[in-house]
Amino acid sequence: MRSAGSRPTPLASATATLERHQGEDRVVTWPRVPVSVAADEAWRRVLGPDGLGREGSVSGLKAGDPYGLTAASGDVFAGRVLVNDPPYEFAGTVEALPTGF
């Protein structure tokens, strides 16, 4: 069951767009991939040390909090949390990508 206080990602995306890119054209995609594991296991794999969370964590963060992750690949992601609803959704801005979300 999802937490009652989380904002849905589409609303957070629209809000971020209005705040950061008002008047600009916008293209949105929502890729979805079926998985054969439970949501908590998928979350652990994506945000764990072999995924996006080699260093850093989003555990306990709320909308508006800063986050920082270093992926297993060495890529660094940092910005502000838009939605953090484990084990279903995480969305945040990406400082290194001015239009990133």
C-alpha positions, -999 to +999 in steps of 0.1 A: +000+000+000+013+034-009+018+060+018-011+084+022+011+115+022+029+111-011+022+132-042+017+113-074+047+116-098+027+132-126+016+160-103+052+165-091+064+166-126+039+192-137+048+213-106+085+211-113+079+221-149+059+251-140+085+262-114+116+256-135+105+258-172+073+279-175+065+287-211+088+260-225+076+230-245+075+198-226+078+161-236+070+135-210+075+097-211+068+072-183+087+041-191+074+010-174+091-024-172+074-055-158+095-073-132+093-107-117+102-097-081+083-080-053+083-042-052+106-041-022+131-063-039+130-042-071+134-010-050+165-026-033+180-036-066+175-002-083+185+020-053+209-004-036+247-006-039+246-024-073+222+002-087+219+039-082+229+038-045+265+027-044+269+058-023+241+078-007+205+069+001+170+083-003+157+065+027+136+087+049+138+117+026+107+138+019+096+161-009+119+191-010+149+174+008+182+174-010+195+140-021+227+127-036+235+093-051+265+078-068+255+049-090+275+016-093+285+030-128+301+061-110+274+085-123+264+111-098+228+122-093+220+151-069+191+174-066+158+178-047+133+151-039+099+155-056+084+121-046+098+094-023+072+066-018+092+034-012+090+008-026+070+023-055+082+057-066+112+080-064+114+112-084+137+142-080+153+170-099+188+164-113+211+194-108+235+184-136+206+183-161+189+217-161+157+201-175+163+168-157+137+152-136 
